[in-house]
């Protein structure tokens, strides 16, 4: 049986989470986030976009988790002072964190890329349903793209070295490569340094409201000899 969303309660929780994270969310943005959850739950019945099917878990493990990266991405974009900043979400799946970033950062052009066509079809649908003119979706493997971006982010790659090898070329010289991770290991860091032209710039701990799990952003930078 499908769990029905408690829209009023969810709205209050998202508003509280934004407050805790220092985000100034409008009522429209909160409504868009909840509509996204509703659409994700609806599409999931037929298209298996995410293993999480309960809207309660979608809210905490998808929406609130992705909201936690908005401020760090905004800070990085602001430091660049770029006229039309561009973010690429690699292995975006159902649009995580890309759709959330597009909702919360309307001045940023967000592109989602994934090798699974039905997932990018869903993201394109979200562009229309949510009125996100700053969101686009590309059905492709990251290795086939040629454009470069100010921020390249991923929530899906299993290892930092695979992420850097496949996505590093898509980062502008002044841009950032950043991975959303749970608990990266020393072995993963060593593999990154040994196998790629990237190394760890910093590991930024994240606090995700309502989620009792470790989360962080791993910021990468090109090594001097790359």
N, C-alpha and C positions, 0 to 999 in steps of 0.2 A: 504494500500500500504506500502511495506517495504521501509524504509529509507535507502539509499545507503551511506555507509561509505565514508567520505572524508579522505582517507588514509594519504595524505600529511599533511593536517591540523591536524589530530589526532596525527600523529607522532610528530609534533612540540609541540603540547599541552602536550603530555606525557613527552617529553624531558624537557619542561619548568617546569612541575610539579615535576619531579625528581630533577631538579636543586633547586627548592624552598624547597624541603624536604631534601636536602643534600644527595641525592642518586646518585651514579656514575653508571648510566645506559649505557650499551653499545648499539650500534645500533641493535645488534641481540636481546637483551632483549626487546627493544622497539618494534621491529618487532614481537616478540613472544606475547607481550601484545595485540597488535592490531589484530594479528591472532586469539588470544583467543576470543576477542570481536566478530570477524567475525564468528567464529565457534559457539559461544554462540547464536548469532542472527540466524544462520542457523538452529541449532538444536531446537531452541525455537519455530520454526514454527510447529514442529510436537510433541515435547515432553514437552512443558510448563515447562522449567527448572527454569525460573524466571518470575516474574510478569512484569518486565521491558523489553520492546521489542524494544524500540528505541535505536539505537547504540549511539546516543548522550548522552542519560541518562545512558546507560550502562557504557560509558566512565567515566562520573563524579561520578555516584552513586555506581558503582562497582569497576572499576579499580583504579581511583584516591583515593577513599575511602580506599581501601585495601593497596595502596602504602603508605599511611600515617602511617601504623603500621610496615613497614619494618624496619626502623631504631630502634625503641624500641625493636623489637624482636632480631635484630642483636646485639644490645648492651647487651641484657640479655644473648644471646648465647656466646658472646665474654667473658663475665664475668665468665662463667662456665669453659671455656678452655677445652671443651669436644672434643675428637678426631672426633667422628661422631655424631654431635648434631641431635636430633630428635624432630620434631614438629608434634603435632596432631591437626588437624582442625576438631572440633566436630560439627555435623550438617552442614556439609560443603556445602550441596546443589550442585550447579553447580561448586563448587571449589573455594569458596570465604570465607576466603582469601587464602586458600591453594595453588591454582594454581599460584596466584600472588607471594606468598612467595617462591614457588619452582623456579619460573623464576628469581626472584631478589636475592635469596640466594642459589646459586648452590651447596654450600658445605654442605647444611642442608638437611637431609632426611625428607621430608614432607609426612605425611599420612593424607588423607581425609577420614572421616567416615560419612556415612549417612544411614538412614533406608530406603531411597527410591532408589531402584535398578537402575532405569534409570538415575538418577543423577550421581551415581558412574560409570555407563557405560560411560557416557559423560566424566568424569574426566579421566578414563582409556584411552579413545580416545585422550584426550589432551596430555597425557603422550607420546603417539606415534607421534601425529601430530606435537607437539612442541619440541620433542626430549628431554623430561624432565626425565632423568634416575633417578633423585632424588625424583620423585613423585610417590605415589601409592594411590590406592583407595580401601576402604573396605566397602562392603554392609553389615551393621550390626547396631544394637543398641549399643550405647556406653557402656551400662551396661554389655554387653556380652564380651567385650574385656578384655585381661589380661596383655598386654604389658604396660610398663610405658615410659614416654617421658619427655624430658627436658622442653618443653613448651607445654601446652595444651591451645588452644585458641578457641573461638567461636564467631561467629557474629550473631548467630541465636537464642540462647536461650532467652525465654521471661523474665525469672527472674534469678537473681544471685544465689538464693538458689537452684533452680532446676539445674542450671549448676554445682554448687559445689557438690551437692548430687550425681549427675549422673556421673560426670567427675573427681572428686577430686582424686579418687583411681588410676587414670591413670597417675598421676603426680609423678615423681621421688622425693625422699626426698629433693634433692637439686634443684628441678625444680620449675616452675612457672605456676600458673593458671591465665589466663587473659581473660577478656571479652571485646569485642568491643561493646560499648553502645552509645546511643544518649544522654539521660539525665537521669541517675540513680536517684532514689528518696531516701529520708531518710527512708521511709517505707521499701524499698527494702533492704537497709543496715541492718535495724533492724531485718528483717525476716532472712537474711543470718546469722547473729550472733545467733539468737534464734534457728534456725533449723538445722544448719550445724556445722562442726568442722572447718569452715573457717571464716575469717574476712577480712576487707579491709586493705590492705597494703598501697595503694595510688591510687588516681584517677589522671590519666595523661591526660590533655587536648590535643586534636589533632587538627591541622590545616589541613583541606583537601582543596587543591587548587581547585578553581572554584565552591566549594560547600558552599553555605550560610546556614549551619546547624551545630548545636552543635554535636561534636563527642568527645569521650574520650576512654581511655583504663582503665579498672578497674582491678588493680592487687590485687590478693587475696593471703593470706598466712594462713597456718594452725595455729589454736590457740594452745597455750602452752599445754593445757590438752587433745589435740586430739591424 
